[in-house]
Amino acid sequence: MKKVLISLSQPPVPVVMDADDPMDVLIQCPYCGTLTTVGNTRMISGFVGCDHCYFVPGGLLETTLFVREHEYENYREGKFYKDGFFTNKRKAEIRNDSKD
């Protein structure tokens, strides 16, 4: 199975469908599992997401910034990233509900 390297700190991602243009290669987002192209991925601190999971409330951007500030060991080890999008989104919803 062909794989593509999209981050130096994460393992290569399997290619779902190859393309002539490297940015059009279809992959499964390593954070949320949504099908996306390499060119539509976003990265923060070496953690890769896609449009589906990056900018949404509780998404990769918000979660990475929160964990870096409040749970540095978790951030450094990347445990939150391994937990995945849906787990972290629920945690963010709980945090935000407790603020109200």
N, C-alpha and C positions, 0 to 999 in steps of 0.2 A: 504494500500500500504506500502510495506517495504521500509525503508530508511536507509541510511548509513551516519554516521558522519565522514566527512573527514577533518574538521577544527573546532577548538573550537570557532572561531570568525564568522563562517558562519552557516546558517541553514543546517540541514541534507538534503542529496540529495536522491531523489527517485531511487530505484533500478529498472533497466530495465530488467535485467536477473540475477538471483541469481546463485552462484557457490559454490562448496565445499570449495575452497580456497578463503578467503576474498579478496585477491589481484586480483582475476579473476572476481569479481563481476562487471557486466556491468552497467555503469551509463552514464548519459548525462552530459558532462562537464558543470559545473555551470557558466563558463565564456563565452564559445563560442557555447555550445550546441552540439558539436560533440560527438558521441558515443565513449566511451573509458572505460578502466577498472580502478578500484581503484588504482591498482599498477602502472598505467601509468600516474598518475596525478603528478603535480609539485606544490609546494607552495612557496610563498614569502610573508612575513608579514601577514600570515593568509589567503591570497587570493589564491584560487586554480584554476589551469588551466591544460591543457593537452598538449601533444606534438604538436597538431595542432595550439595552440594559445600562447604557452609560449615563445619559442625562436625566433619566426619570427619577422621581423621588425614591430614595433608598437604593439607587443604582450604584454602579461602580465608582463614579466620581465622588458622590456624596459619602459613600461608605468608606472609601479609601481615605478621604480627608478626615473623617470622624475617627477612624481607627488609628490613623497616624497620630492624631492629637491626644486621644484618650486611652488607647490600648496599644502602646508602642510595640510591645513584645509580639502581640498578635500581628501587627503590621509588618514587623521585621521578618517574621517567620512565614507570612503569607497565609496563615490559617484561615482568615476571613475569606480569602479568595477561593480556597479549597472548599469552604462551606457552600459556596455558590450564590447565585443571584437571588433565588427565591427565599432562601434562609435569611440572607442579609436584608432583603426588602422587608420581610416580616419583623425583624429586629428593629429596623428603622421606624416602621409603623408603630410599634410598641413604644419606642422612645418618644416619638412625636405625640402619641396619644397621652403619654404621661406628663407632657409639658402643658397640656390644656387644662 
